[in-house]
Amino acid sequence: MSTEVKLPVTGMTCGGCESAVQRAVGALPGVQQVTASHRDATVRVTFDPVQVSREDIERKIAQIGYVVGAPA
């Protein structure tokens, strides 16, 4: 069974940022689909919660330099 989350992510400013997030999150085991949008400041992820958690996904996004959470 898959789970989908839409995360608010700040710091993405261009298509290159979107690609970086999609590559990093997409490499996690259990992640099936990733769509990042710098215009909407969101990352939508479909994943298998048995293999990867929302926290793992948020941690990976933070590791590459972006902020997960509502904009200040």
PDB file of N, H, CA, C and O in Angstrom:
ATOM      1  N   MET A   1       0.836  -1.185   0.000  1.00  0.00           N
ATOM      2  CA  MET A   1       0.000   0.000   0.000  1.00  0.00           C
ATOM      3  C   MET A   1       0.883   1.251   0.000  1.00  0.00           C
ATOM      4  O   MET A   1       1.854   1.325   0.753  1.00  0.00           O
ATOM      5  N   SER A   2       0.558   2.201  -0.816  1.00  0.00           N
ATOM      6  H   SER A   2      -0.230   2.140  -1.428  1.00  0.00           H
ATOM      7  CA  SER A   2       1.334   3.432  -0.937  1.00  0.00           C
ATOM      8  C   SER A   2       0.698   4.559  -0.142  1.00  0.00           C
ATOM      9  O   SER A   2      -0.512   4.596   0.080  1.00  0.00           O
ATOM     10  N   THR A   3       1.554   5.470   0.276  1.00  0.00           N
ATOM     11  H   THR A   3       2.537   5.440   0.096  1.00  0.00           H
ATOM     12  CA  THR A   3       1.132   6.680   0.961  1.00  0.00           C
ATOM     13  C   THR A   3       1.625   7.861   0.141  1.00  0.00           C
ATOM     14  O   THR A   3       2.706   7.806  -0.445  1.00  0.00           O
ATOM     15  N   GLU A   4       0.831   8.936   0.096  1.00  0.00           N
ATOM     16  H   GLU A   4      -0.047   8.980   0.572  1.00  0.00           H
ATOM     17  CA  GLU A   4       1.271  10.149  -0.597  1.00  0.00           C
ATOM     18  C   GLU A   4       1.244  11.309   0.378  1.00  0.00           C
ATOM     19  O   GLU A   4       0.278  11.499   1.117  1.00  0.00           O
ATOM     20  N   VAL A   5       2.337  12.093   0.369  1.00  0.00           N
ATOM     21  H   VAL A   5       3.122  11.938  -0.231  1.00  0.00           H
ATOM     22  CA  VAL A   5       2.387  13.299   1.194  1.00  0.00           C
ATOM     23  C   VAL A   5       2.772  14.477   0.319  1.00  0.00           C
ATOM     24  O   VAL A   5       3.486  14.334  -0.674  1.00  0.00           O
ATOM     25  N   LYS A   6       2.285  15.640   0.710  1.00  0.00           N
ATOM     26  H   LYS A   6       1.705  15.757   1.516  1.00  0.00           H
ATOM     27  CA  LYS A   6       2.650  16.895   0.056  1.00  0.00           C
ATOM     28  C   LYS A   6       3.327  17.749   1.123  1.00  0.00           C
ATOM     29  O   LYS A   6       2.688  18.198   2.075  1.00  0.00           O
ATOM     30  N   LEU A   7       4.624  17.965   0.951  1.00  0.00           N
ATOM     31  H   LEU A   7       5.143  17.600   0.178  1.00  0.00           H
ATOM     32  CA  LEU A   7       5.416  18.667   1.949  1.00  0.00           C
ATOM     33  C   LEU A   7       5.710  20.097   1.504  1.00  0.00           C
ATOM     34  O   LEU A   7       6.083  20.317   0.351  1.00  0.00           O
ATOM     35  N   PRO A   8       5.548  21.065   2.394  1.00  0.00           N
ATOM     36  CA  PRO A   8       5.998  22.415   2.074  1.00  0.00           C
ATOM     37  C   PRO A   8       7.518  22.463   2.205  1.00  0.00           C
ATOM     38  O   PRO A   8       8.065  22.103   3.247  1.00  0.00           O
ATOM     39  N   VAL A   9       8.201  22.909   1.147  1.00  0.00           N
ATOM     40  H   VAL A   9       7.757  23.202   0.300  1.00  0.00           H
ATOM     41  CA  VAL A   9       9.666  22.953   1.145  1.00  0.00           C
ATOM     42  C   VAL A   9      10.112  24.313   0.649  1.00  0.00           C
ATOM     43  O   VAL A   9       9.762  24.721  -0.458  1.00  0.00           O
ATOM     44  N   THR A  10      10.887  25.020   1.468  1.00  0.00           N
ATOM     45  H   THR A  10      11.172  24.689   2.368  1.00  0.00           H
ATOM     46  CA  THR A  10      11.402  26.319   1.062  1.00  0.00           C
ATOM     47  C   THR A  10      12.878  26.207   0.710  1.00  0.00           C
ATOM     48  O   THR A  10      13.585  25.318   1.184  1.00  0.00           O
ATOM     49  N   GLY A  11      13.321  27.128  -0.128  1.00  0.00           N
ATOM     50  H   GLY A  11      12.746  27.851  -0.513  1.00  0.00           H
ATOM     51  CA  GLY A  11      14.715  27.167  -0.541  1.00  0.00           C
ATOM     52  C   GLY A  11      14.932  26.755  -1.987  1.00  0.00           C
ATOM     53  O   GLY A  11      15.997  27.013  -2.548  1.00  0.00           O
ATOM     54  N   MET A  12      13.938  26.118  -2.601  1.00  0.00           N
ATOM     55  H   MET A  12      13.073  25.908  -2.145  1.00  0.00           H
ATOM     56  CA  MET A  12      14.064  25.755  -4.013  1.00  0.00           C
ATOM     57  C   MET A  12      13.797  27.009  -4.844  1.00  0.00           C
ATOM     58  O   MET A  12      12.787  27.685  -4.650  1.00  0.00           O
ATOM     59  N   THR A  13      14.711  27.317  -5.773  1.00  0.00           N
ATOM     60  H   THR A  13      15.532  26.767  -5.931  1.00  0.00           H
ATOM     61  CA  THR A  13      14.573  28.541  -6.552  1.00  0.00           C
ATOM     62  C   THR A  13      14.511  28.324  -8.062  1.00  0.00           C
ATOM     63  O   THR A  13      14.277  29.267  -8.818  1.00  0.00           O
ATOM     64  N   CYS A  14      14.723  27.063  -8.507  1.00  0.00           N
ATOM     65  H   CYS A  14      14.912  26.297  -7.893  1.00  0.00           H
ATOM     66  CA  CYS A  14      14.778  26.832  -9.950  1.00  0.00           C
ATOM     67  C   CYS A  14      14.546  25.355 -10.260  1.00  0.00           C
ATOM     68  O   CYS A  14      14.378  24.532  -9.360  1.00  0.00           O
ATOM     69  N   GLY A  15      14.541  25.047 -11.539  1.00  0.00           N
ATOM     70  H   GLY A  15      14.677  25.716 -12.270  1.00  0.00           H
ATOM     71  CA  GLY A  15      14.378  23.665 -11.973  1.00  0.00           C
ATOM     72  C   GLY A  15      15.506  22.764 -11.508  1.00  0.00           C
ATOM     73  O   GLY A  15      15.295  21.572 -11.281  1.00  0.00           O
ATOM     74  N   GLY A  16      16.702  23.320 -11.364  1.00  0.00           N
ATOM     75  H   GLY A  16      16.873  24.288 -11.548  1.00  0.00           H
ATOM     76  CA  GLY A  16      17.832  22.532 -10.865  1.00  0.00           C
ATOM     77  C   GLY A  16      17.599  22.085  -9.434  1.00  0.00           C
ATOM     78  O   GLY A  16      17.954  20.969  -9.054  1.00  0.00           O
ATOM     79  N   CYS A  17      17.004  22.960  -8.650  1.00  0.00           N
ATOM     80  H   CYS A  17      16.715  23.866  -8.959  1.00  0.00           H
ATOM     81  CA  CYS A  17      16.654  22.608  -7.268  1.00  0.00           C
ATOM     82  C   CYS A  17      15.626  21.483  -7.255  1.00  0.00           C
ATOM     83  O   CYS A  17      15.739  20.531  -6.483  1.00  0.00           O
ATOM     84  N   GLU A  18      14.628  21.603  -8.114  1.00  0.00           N
ATOM     85  H   GLU A  18      14.536  22.376  -8.742  1.00  0.00           H
ATOM     86  CA  GLU A  18      13.609  20.555  -8.215  1.00  0.00           C
ATOM     87  C   GLU A  18      14.256  19.220  -8.564  1.00  0.00           C
ATOM     88  O   GLU A  18      13.942  18.195  -7.959  1.00  0.00           O
ATOM     89  N   SER A  19      15.155  19.236  -9.537  1.00  0.00           N
ATOM     90  H   SER A  19      15.410  20.068 -10.028  1.00  0.00           H
ATOM     91  CA  SER A  19      15.831  18.003  -9.958  1.00  0.00           C
ATOM     92  C   SER A  19      16.657  17.408  -8.821  1.00  0.00           C
ATOM     93  O   SER A  19      16.666  16.193  -8.628  1.00  0.00           O
ATOM     94  N   ALA A  20      17.348  18.261  -8.071  1.00  0.00           N
ATOM     95  H   ALA A  20      17.340  19.249  -8.227  1.00  0.00           H
ATOM     96  CA  ALA A  20      18.172  17.774  -6.959  1.00  0.00           C
ATOM     97  C   ALA A  20      17.313  17.074  -5.910  1.00  0.00           C
ATOM     98  O   ALA A  20      17.676  16.009  -5.410  1.00  0.00           O
ATOM     99  N   VAL A  21      16.183  17.673  -5.584  1.00  0.00           N
ATOM    100  H   VAL A  21      15.888  18.538  -5.990  1.00  0.00           H
ATOM    101  CA  VAL A  21      15.278  17.075  -4.600  1.00  0.00           C
ATOM    102  C   VAL A  21      14.710  15.766  -5.141  1.00  0.00           C
ATOM    103  O   VAL A  21      14.662  14.768  -4.423  1.00  0.00           O
ATOM    104  N   GLN A  22      14.286  15.765  -6.383  1.00  0.00           N
ATOM    105  H   GLN A  22      14.325  16.577  -6.966  1.00  0.00           H
ATOM    106  CA  GLN A  22      13.705  14.563  -6.977  1.00  0.00           C
ATOM    107  C   GLN A  22      14.718  13.423  -7.021  1.00  0.00           C
ATOM    108  O   GLN A  22      14.367  12.275  -6.751  1.00  0.00           O
ATOM    109  N   ARG A  23      15.972  13.727  -7.361  1.00  0.00           N
ATOM    110  H   ARG A  23      16.258  14.659  -7.581  1.00  0.00           H
ATOM    111  CA  ARG A  23      17.015  12.686  -7.396  1.00  0.00           C
ATOM    112  C   ARG A  23      17.298  12.142  -6.003  1.00  0.00           C
ATOM    113  O   ARG A  23      17.353  10.928  -5.805  1.00  0.00           O
ATOM    114  N   ALA A  24      17.478  13.043  -5.037  1.00  0.00           N
ATOM    115  H   ALA A  24      17.433  14.029  -5.199  1.00  0.00           H
ATOM    116  CA  ALA A  24      17.833  12.617  -3.678  1.00  0.00           C
ATOM    117  C   ALA A  24      16.723  11.798  -3.033  1.00  0.00           C
ATOM    118  O   ALA A  24      16.973  10.721  -2.493  1.00  0.00           O
ATOM    119  N   VAL A  25      15.508  12.307  -3.089  1.00  0.00           N
ATOM    120  H   VAL A  25      15.305  13.183  -3.528  1.00  0.00           H
ATOM    121  CA  VAL A  25      14.376  11.596  -2.471  1.00  0.00           C
ATOM    122  C   VAL A  25      14.051  10.329  -3.260  1.00  0.00           C
ATOM    123  O   VAL A  25      13.723   9.298  -2.674  1.00  0.00           O
ATOM    124  N   GLY A  26      14.139  10.405  -4.572  1.00  0.00           N
ATOM    125  H   GLY A  26      14.406  11.243  -5.048  1.00  0.00           H
ATOM    126  CA  GLY A  26      13.845   9.244  -5.409  1.00  0.00           C
ATOM    127  C   GLY A  26      14.799   8.085  -5.191  1.00  0.00           C
ATOM    128  O   GLY A  26      14.461   6.943  -5.501  1.00  0.00           O
ATOM    129  N   ALA A  27      15.988   8.357  -4.663  1.00  0.00           N
ATOM    130  H   ALA A  27      16.262   9.285  -4.412  1.00  0.00           H
ATOM    131  CA  ALA A  27      16.971   7.303  -4.410  1.00  0.00           C
ATOM    132  C   ALA A  27      16.691   6.532  -3.123  1.00  0.00           C
ATOM    133  O   ALA A  27      17.286   5.480  -2.888  1.00  0.00           O
ATOM    134  N   LEU A  28      15.786   7.050  -2.285  1.00  0.00           N
ATOM    135  H   LEU A  28      15.303   7.905  -2.476  1.00  0.00           H
ATOM    136  CA  LEU A  28      15.457   6.346  -1.048  1.00  0.00           C
ATOM    137  C   LEU A  28      14.670   5.076  -1.364  1.00  0.00           C
ATOM    138  O   LEU A  28      13.802   5.088  -2.237  1.00  0.00           O
ATOM    139  N   PRO A  29      14.967   3.978  -0.661  1.00  0.00           N
ATOM    140  CA  PRO A  29      14.204   2.751  -0.898  1.00  0.00           C
ATOM    141  C   PRO A  29      12.736   2.952  -0.535  1.00  0.00           C
ATOM    142  O   PRO A  29      12.417   3.541   0.497  1.00  0.00           O
ATOM    143  N   GLY A  30      11.865   2.466  -1.377  1.00  0.00           N
ATOM    144  H   GLY A  30      12.124   1.987  -2.215  1.00  0.00           H
ATOM    145  CA  GLY A  30      10.436   2.575  -1.110  1.00  0.00           C
ATOM    146  C   GLY A  30       9.761   3.783  -1.728  1.00  0.00           C
ATOM    147  O   GLY A  30       8.532   3.856  -1.761  1.00  0.00           O
ATOM    148  N   VAL A  31      10.550   4.737  -2.221  1.00  0.00           N
ATOM    149  H   VAL A  31      11.548   4.678  -2.194  1.00  0.00           H
ATOM    150  CA  VAL A  31       9.958   5.924  -2.859  1.00  0.00           C
ATOM    151  C   VAL A  31       9.579   5.555  -4.290  1.00  0.00           C
ATOM    152  O   VAL A  31      10.409   5.069  -5.059  1.00  0.00           O
ATOM    153  N   GLN A  32       8.331   5.787  -4.630  1.00  0.00           N
ATOM    154  H   GLN A  32       7.657   6.182  -4.005  1.00  0.00           H
ATOM    155  CA  GLN A  32       7.822   5.408  -5.946  1.00  0.00           C
ATOM    156  C   GLN A  32       7.741   6.580  -6.912  1.00  0.00           C
ATOM    157  O   GLN A  32       7.948   6.409  -8.113  1.00  0.00           O
ATOM    158  N   GLN A  33       7.442   7.775  -6.396  1.00  0.00           N
ATOM    159  H   GLN A  33       7.275   7.914  -5.420  1.00  0.00           H
ATOM    160  CA  GLN A  33       7.319   8.945  -7.262  1.00  0.00           C
ATOM    161  C   GLN A  33       7.605  10.200  -6.450  1.00  0.00           C
ATOM    162  O   GLN A  33       7.211  10.312  -5.289  1.00  0.00           O
ATOM    163  N   VAL A  34       8.303  11.147  -7.085  1.00  0.00           N
ATOM    164  H   VAL A  34       8.624  11.057  -8.028  1.00  0.00           H
ATOM    165  CA  VAL A  34       8.602  12.433  -6.442  1.00  0.00           C
ATOM    166  C   VAL A  34       8.354  13.530  -7.460  1.00  0.00           C
ATOM    167  O   VAL A  34       8.818  13.448  -8.598  1.00  0.00           O
ATOM    168  N   THR A  35       7.627  14.549  -7.053  1.00  0.00           N
ATOM    169  H   THR A  35       7.250  14.615  -6.129  1.00  0.00           H
ATOM    170  CA  THR A  35       7.421  15.732  -7.888  1.00  0.00           C
ATOM    171  C   THR A  35       7.705  16.952  -7.029  1.00  0.00           C
ATOM    172  O   THR A  35       7.040  17.179  -6.019  1.00  0.00           O
ATOM    173  N   ALA A  36       8.697  17.736  -7.434  1.00  0.00           N
ATOM    174  H   ALA A  36       9.237  17.551  -8.255  1.00  0.00           H
ATOM    175  CA  ALA A  36       9.041  18.952  -6.703  1.00  0.00           C
ATOM    176  C   ALA A  36       8.666  20.163  -7.541  1.00  0.00           C
ATOM    177  O   ALA A  36       8.812  20.150  -8.763  1.00  0.00           O
ATOM    178  N   SER A  37       8.183  21.209  -6.884  1.00  0.00           N
ATOM    179  H   SER A  37       8.065  21.220  -5.891  1.00  0.00           H
ATOM    180  CA  SER A  37       7.826  22.453  -7.568  1.00  0.00           C
ATOM    181  C   SER A  37       8.381  23.639  -6.787  1.00  0.00           C
ATOM    182  O   SER A  37       7.957  23.914  -5.664  1.00  0.00           O
ATOM    183  N   HIS A  38       9.339  24.340  -7.400  1.00  0.00           N
ATOM    184  H   HIS A  38       9.684  24.117  -8.312  1.00  0.00           H
ATOM    185  CA  HIS A  38       9.870  25.524  -6.713  1.00  0.00           C
ATOM    186  C   HIS A  38       8.840  26.652  -6.714  1.00  0.00           C
ATOM    187  O   HIS A  38       8.832  27.474  -5.798  1.00  0.00           O
ATOM    188  N   ARG A  39       7.979  26.704  -7.718  1.00  0.00           N
ATOM    189  H   ARG A  39       7.986  26.036  -8.462  1.00  0.00           H
ATOM    190  CA  ARG A  39       6.953  27.757  -7.771  1.00  0.00           C
ATOM    191  C   ARG A  39       5.928  27.607  -6.653  1.00  0.00           C
ATOM    192  O   ARG A  39       5.507  28.592  -6.045  1.00  0.00           O
ATOM    193  N   ASP A  40       5.530  26.360  -6.389  1.00  0.00           N
ATOM    194  H   ASP A  40       5.872  25.560  -6.883  1.00  0.00           H
ATOM    195  CA  ASP A  40       4.553  26.109  -5.328  1.00  0.00           C
ATOM    196  C   ASP A  40       5.211  25.878  -3.970  1.00  0.00           C
ATOM    197  O   ASP A  40       4.534  25.838  -2.942  1.00  0.00           O
ATOM    198  N   ALA A  41       6.544  25.727  -3.973  1.00  0.00           N
ATOM    199  H   ALA A  41       7.094  25.759  -4.808  1.00  0.00           H
ATOM    200  CA  ALA A  41       7.311  25.412  -2.748  1.00  0.00           C
ATOM    201  C   ALA A  41       6.788  24.136  -2.091  1.00  0.00           C
ATOM    202  O   ALA A  41       6.571  24.076  -0.881  1.00  0.00           O
ATOM    203  N   THR A  42       6.592  23.104  -2.943  1.00  0.00           N
ATOM    204  H   THR A  42       6.768  23.152  -3.926  1.00  0.00           H
ATOM    205  CA  THR A  42       6.104  21.828  -2.433  1.00  0.00           C
ATOM    206  C   THR A  42       6.865  20.661  -3.054  1.00  0.00           C
ATOM    207  O   THR A  42       7.419  20.753  -4.149  1.00  0.00           O
ATOM    208  N   VAL A  43       6.865  19.565  -2.308  1.00  0.00           N
ATOM    209  H   VAL A  43       6.414  19.491  -1.418  1.00  0.00           H
ATOM    210  CA  VAL A  43       7.369  18.294  -2.817  1.00  0.00           C
ATOM    211  C   VAL A  43       6.296  17.257  -2.520  1.00  0.00           C
ATOM    212  O   VAL A  43       5.890  17.078  -1.372  1.00  0.00           O
ATOM    213  N   ARG A  44       5.846  16.582  -3.558  1.00  0.00           N
ATOM    214  H   ARG A  44       6.176  16.727  -4.491  1.00  0.00           H
ATOM    215  CA  ARG A  44       4.827  15.532  -3.417  1.00  0.00           C
ATOM    216  C   ARG A  44       5.542  14.185  -3.603  1.00  0.00           C
ATOM    217  O   ARG A  44       6.239  13.965  -4.593  1.00  0.00           O
ATOM    218  N   VAL A  45       5.349  13.296  -2.626  1.00  0.00           N
ATOM    219  H   VAL A  45       4.782  13.475  -1.821  1.00  0.00           H
ATOM    220  CA  VAL A  45       6.050  12.012  -2.646  1.00  0.00           C
ATOM    221  C   VAL A  45       5.046  10.875  -2.442  1.00  0.00           C
ATOM    222  O   VAL A  45       4.211  10.915  -1.539  1.00  0.00           O
ATOM    223  N   THR A  46       5.150   9.866  -3.302  1.00  0.00           N
ATOM    224  H   THR A  46       5.828   9.833  -4.036  1.00  0.00           H
ATOM    225  CA  THR A  46       4.395   8.627  -3.125  1.00  0.00           C
ATOM    226  C   THR A  46       5.404   7.570  -2.711  1.00  0.00           C
ATOM    227  O   THR A  46       6.419   7.372  -3.379  1.00  0.00           O
ATOM    228  N   PHE A  47       5.117   6.883  -1.590  1.00  0.00           N
ATOM    229  H   PHE A  47       4.293   7.044  -1.047  1.00  0.00           H
ATOM    230  CA  PHE A  47       6.097   5.949  -1.046  1.00  0.00           C
ATOM    231  C   PHE A  47       5.431   4.796  -0.308  1.00  0.00           C
ATOM    232  O   PHE A  47       4.249   4.847   0.031  1.00  0.00           O
ATOM    233  N   ASP A  48       6.228   3.751  -0.069  1.00  0.00           N
ATOM    234  H   ASP A  48       7.189   3.709  -0.344  1.00  0.00           H
ATOM    235  CA  ASP A  48       5.788   2.592   0.702  1.00  0.00           C
ATOM    236  C   ASP A  48       6.216   2.822   2.153  1.00  0.00           C
ATOM    237  O   ASP A  48       7.411   2.801   2.448  1.00  0.00           O
ATOM    238  N   PRO A  49       5.266   3.041   3.059  1.00  0.00           N
ATOM    239  CA  PRO A  49       5.617   3.350   4.448  1.00  0.00           C
ATOM    240  C   PRO A  49       6.275   2.200   5.199  1.00  0.00           C
ATOM    241  O   PRO A  49       6.806   2.397   6.291  1.00  0.00           O
ATOM    242  N   VAL A  50       6.244   1.010   4.629  1.00  0.00           N
ATOM    243  H   VAL A  50       5.813   0.849   3.741  1.00  0.00           H
ATOM    244  CA  VAL A  50       6.949  -0.118   5.239  1.00  0.00           C
ATOM    245  C   VAL A  50       8.457   0.031   5.021  1.00  0.00           C
ATOM    246  O   VAL A  50       9.253  -0.406   5.852  1.00  0.00           O
ATOM    247  N   GLN A  51       8.845   0.646   3.904  1.00  0.00           N
ATOM    248  H   GLN A  51       8.199   1.001   3.229  1.00  0.00           H
ATOM    249  CA  GLN A  51      10.256   0.767   3.546  1.00  0.00           C
ATOM    250  C   GLN A  51      10.882   2.095   3.931  1.00  0.00           C
ATOM    251  O   GLN A  51      12.082   2.152   4.202  1.00  0.00           O
ATOM    252  N   VAL A  52      10.099   3.164   3.961  1.00  0.00           N
ATOM    253  H   VAL A  52       9.124   3.118   3.741  1.00  0.00           H
ATOM    254  CA  VAL A  52      10.637   4.495   4.234  1.00  0.00           C
ATOM    255  C   VAL A  52       9.561   5.319   4.945  1.00  0.00           C
ATOM    256  O   VAL A  52       8.371   5.170   4.665  1.00  0.00           O
ATOM    257  N   SER A  53       9.982   6.178   5.857  1.00  0.00           N
ATOM    258  H   SER A  53      10.949   6.299   6.084  1.00  0.00           H
ATOM    259  CA  SER A  53       9.021   6.993   6.600  1.00  0.00           C
ATOM    260  C   SER A  53       9.013   8.431   6.087  1.00  0.00           C
ATOM    261  O   SER A  53       9.925   8.870   5.387  1.00  0.00           O
ATOM    262  N   ARG A  54       7.970   9.137   6.453  1.00  0.00           N
ATOM    263  H   ARG A  54       7.229   8.780   7.022  1.00  0.00           H
ATOM    264  CA  ARG A  54       7.903  10.562   6.129  1.00  0.00           C
ATOM    265  C   ARG A  54       9.103  11.294   6.727  1.00  0.00           C
ATOM    266  O   ARG A  54       9.660  12.197   6.103  1.00  0.00           O
ATOM    267  N   GLU A  55       9.493  10.904   7.926  1.00  0.00           N
ATOM    268  H   GLU A  55       9.041  10.170   8.433  1.00  0.00           H
ATOM    269  CA  GLU A  55      10.648  11.529   8.591  1.00  0.00           C
ATOM    270  C   GLU A  55      11.932  11.295   7.809  1.00  0.00           C
ATOM    271  O   GLU A  55      12.770  12.191   7.715  1.00  0.00           O
ATOM    272  N   ASP A  56      12.099  10.080   7.237  1.00  0.00           N
ATOM    273  H   ASP A  56      11.417   9.352   7.314  1.00  0.00           H
ATOM    274  CA  ASP A  56      13.273   9.796   6.404  1.00  0.00           C
ATOM    275  C   ASP A  56      13.306  10.727   5.196  1.00  0.00           C
ATOM    276  O   ASP A  56      14.361  11.243   4.827  1.00  0.00           O
ATOM    277  N   ILE A  57      12.150  10.935   4.590  1.00  0.00           N
ATOM    278  H   ILE A  57      11.293  10.517   4.890  1.00  0.00           H
ATOM    279  CA  ILE A  57      12.051  11.803   3.411  1.00  0.00           C
ATOM    280  C   ILE A  57      12.375  13.246   3.794  1.00  0.00           C
ATOM    281  O   ILE A  57      13.140  13.918   3.103  1.00  0.00           O
ATOM    282  N   GLU A  58      11.793  13.720   4.893  1.00  0.00           N
ATOM    283  H   GLU A  58      11.172  13.174   5.455  1.00  0.00           H
ATOM    284  CA  GLU A  58      12.066  15.085   5.344  1.00  0.00           C
ATOM    285  C   GLU A  58      13.548  15.267   5.676  1.00  0.00           C
ATOM    286  O   GLU A  58      14.135  16.302   5.359  1.00  0.00           O
ATOM    287  N   ARG A  59      14.153  14.259   6.316  1.00  0.00           N
ATOM    288  H   ARG A  59      13.676  13.418   6.574  1.00  0.00           H
ATOM    289  CA  ARG A  59      15.569  14.327   6.677  1.00  0.00           C
ATOM    290  C   ARG A  59      16.444  14.414   5.427  1.00  0.00           C
ATOM    291  O   ARG A  59      17.415  15.170   5.401  1.00  0.00           O
ATOM    292  N   LYS A  60      16.103  13.641   4.389  1.00  0.00           N
ATOM    293  H   LYS A  60      15.314  13.026   4.410  1.00  0.00           H
ATOM    294  CA  LYS A  60      16.878  13.660   3.146  1.00  0.00           C
ATOM    295  C   LYS A  60      16.796  15.034   2.476  1.00  0.00           C
ATOM    296  O   LYS A  60      17.804  15.541   1.983  1.00  0.00           O
ATOM    297  N   ILE A  61      15.612  15.636   2.454  1.00  0.00           N
ATOM    298  H   ILE A  61      14.793  15.224   2.855  1.00  0.00           H
ATOM    299  CA  ILE A  61      15.453  16.967   1.866  1.00  0.00           C
ATOM    300  C   ILE A  61      16.296  17.985   2.644  1.00  0.00           C
ATOM    301  O   ILE A  61      16.949  18.838   2.043  1.00  0.00           O
ATOM    302  N   ALA A  62      16.281  17.896   3.964  1.00  0.00           N
ATOM    303  H   ALA A  62      15.750  17.203   4.452  1.00  0.00           H
ATOM    304  CA  ALA A  62      17.072  18.815   4.803  1.00  0.00           C
ATOM    305  C   ALA A  62      18.565  18.598   4.581  1.00  0.00           C
ATOM    306  O   ALA A  62      19.332  19.560   4.591  1.00  0.00           O
ATOM    307  N   GLN A  63      18.992  17.350   4.382  1.00  0.00           N
ATOM    308  H   GLN A  63      18.369  16.568   4.373  1.00  0.00           H
ATOM    309  CA  GLN A  63      20.411  17.052   4.180  1.00  0.00           C
ATOM    310  C   GLN A  63      20.974  17.723   2.939  1.00  0.00           C
ATOM    311  O   GLN A  63      22.161  18.046   2.892  1.00  0.00           O
ATOM    312  N   ILE A  64      20.134  17.934   1.936  1.00  0.00           N
ATOM    313  H   ILE A  64      19.170  17.671   1.975  1.00  0.00           H
ATOM    314  CA  ILE A  64      20.637  18.566   0.714  1.00  0.00           C
ATOM    315  C   ILE A  64      20.404  20.091   0.713  1.00  0.00           C
ATOM    316  O   ILE A  64      20.625  20.756  -0.299  1.00  0.00           O
ATOM    317  N   GLY A  65      19.961  20.626   1.847  1.00  0.00           N
ATOM    318  H   GLY A  65      19.781  20.086   2.669  1.00  0.00           H
ATOM    319  CA  GLY A  65      19.969  22.070   2.003  1.00  0.00           C
ATOM    320  C   GLY A  65      18.644  22.811   1.918  1.00  0.00           C
ATOM    321  O   GLY A  65      18.628  24.040   1.844  1.00  0.00           O
ATOM    322  N   TYR A  66      17.541  22.087   1.927  1.00  0.00           N
ATOM    323  H   TYR A  66      17.555  21.089   1.987  1.00  0.00           H
ATOM    324  CA  TYR A  66      16.241  22.748   1.836  1.00  0.00           C
ATOM    325  C   TYR A  66      15.511  22.626   3.183  1.00  0.00           C
ATOM    326  O   TYR A  66      15.848  21.771   4.001  1.00  0.00           O
ATOM    327  N   VAL A  67      14.529  23.471   3.399  1.00  0.00           N
ATOM    328  H   VAL A  67      14.255  24.166   2.734  1.00  0.00           H
ATOM    329  CA  VAL A  67      13.810  23.507   4.663  1.00  0.00           C
ATOM    330  C   VAL A  67      12.407  22.938   4.474  1.00  0.00           C
ATOM    331  O   VAL A  67      11.627  23.426   3.657  1.00  0.00           O
ATOM    332  N   VAL A  68      12.108  21.907   5.239  1.00  0.00           N
ATOM    333  H   VAL A  68      12.742  21.511   5.903  1.00  0.00           H
ATOM    334  CA  VAL A  68      10.781  21.302   5.197  1.00  0.00           C
ATOM    335  C   VAL A  68       9.943  21.924   6.300  1.00  0.00           C
ATOM    336  O   VAL A  68      10.356  21.961   7.458  1.00  0.00           O
ATOM    337  N   GLY A  69       8.775  22.408   5.938  1.00  0.00           N
ATOM    338  H   GLY A  69       8.440  22.377   4.997  1.00  0.00           H
ATOM    339  CA  GLY A  69       7.881  23.028   6.908  1.00  0.00           C
ATOM    340  C   GLY A  69       7.272  24.286   6.332  1.00  0.00           C
ATOM    341  O   GLY A  69       7.667  24.764   5.268  1.00  0.00           O
ATOM    342  N   ALA A  70       6.316  24.803   7.048  1.00  0.00           N
ATOM    343  H   ALA A  70       5.996  24.415   7.912  1.00  0.00           H
ATOM    344  CA  ALA A  70       5.626  26.021   6.588  1.00  0.00           C
ATOM    345  C   ALA A  70       6.588  27.191   6.531  1.00  0.00           C
ATOM    346  O   ALA A  70       7.421  27.342   7.424  1.00  0.00           O
ATOM    347  N   PRO A  71       6.496  28.023   5.506  1.00  0.00           N
ATOM    348  CA  PRO A  71       7.339  29.206   5.435  1.00  0.00           C
ATOM    349  C   PRO A  71       7.067  30.149   6.597  1.00  0.00           C
ATOM    350  O   PRO A  71       5.935  30.263   7.069  1.00  0.00           O
ATOM    351  N   ALA A  72       8.098  30.810   7.045  1.00  0.00           N
ATOM    352  H   ALA A  72       9.017  30.717   6.662  1.00  0.00           H
ATOM    353  CA  ALA A  72       7.969  31.725   8.195  1.00  0.00           C
ATOM    354  C   ALA A  72       7.199  32.971   7.811  1.00  0.00           C
ATOM    355  O   ALA A  72       6.993  33.851   8.647  1.00  0.00           O
TER     356      ALA A  72
END
